[in-house]
Amino acid sequence: MSLFYLLLVALIQGVTEFLPVSSSGHLILLPYFTGATDQGQAIDVAVHVGTLGAVILYFWRDVRVALIGTPRMAMGKIDTEGSKLALLLLISTIPVIIFGLIVKTTGLSDSLRSIRVIGWTMLIFGLVLYWFDRRSPVEKNQNNWSLKDAMILGIWQTIALIPGTSRSGITITGARALGYAREDGAKIAMLMSIPTIMASGILLGLEVAGDANWELLKHASIGAVFAFASALGALTLMMRLLRSVSFTPYVIYRVILGITLLVISYST
């Protein structure tokens, strides 16, 4: 793998992981349009670790609170801000772990990795995001996040197992459907990404651990660093823009890309 292609993978993963445009969809499309071979699971693990580091750093205050509260949550004592947040993150992650294992063990994940599927999910879920972002009233903020809403958002997040959906996009859509303000809904979605990315990273890491070599580790380290930098930049930009801009620009991008992919898919 060339250094240029590695940096391209890291940049795409970093920028698209937290924007509502689907990082997995873009990474699947990359080899198709460049003619390059798939980057492999080891690189996927590395760039996921990079984006994980970015979201933890950006939301470190909340992450620290959740970490401090985790022991109390484990003992069944939900009496602090941290223990409640830790429980909410746990509850919201359970559905995607269960359905993720089902999709992986049944081989369904491989059959969904197609341009046609990505085209439809880009288009449909982009329009769904637009609908709820425009129609849903603002009735809640992050302080209103409840166990019921955590479970509902966890179910929304499982839809992202379909390539092209966007984990952040579908979770933000669910948050807007529940009445959360844009910025608060996005923050909840980003916090939910931490245990989800961590779980998927551990699963992929276990699969490729035996294949590690010095050259691969070097490439993986480079990919992680650049994914971290690009993810932190994209996350910072999106959270700032949400104070004054809606999700419409992302929706327009999704619709254009979705239609383009469908045209390509149905014409070949």
Buried (B, 14 or more C-beta within 10 A) or exposed (E): BEEEBBBBBBBBBBBBBBBBBBBBBBBBBBBBEEEBEBBBBBBBBBBBBBBBBBBBEBBEEBBEBBBBBBEBBEEEEBEBEBBBBBBBBBBBBBBBBEBBEEBBEEEEBEEBBBBBBBBBBBBBBBBBBBBBBEEBEEEBBBEEBEEEBBBBBBBBBBBBBBBBBBBBBBBBBBBBBBBBBBBBBBBBBBBBBBBBBBBBBEBBBEEBEEEEEEEBEEBBEBBBBBBBBBBBBBBEEBBEBBEEEBBEEBBEBBBEBBEBBBEBBEEE
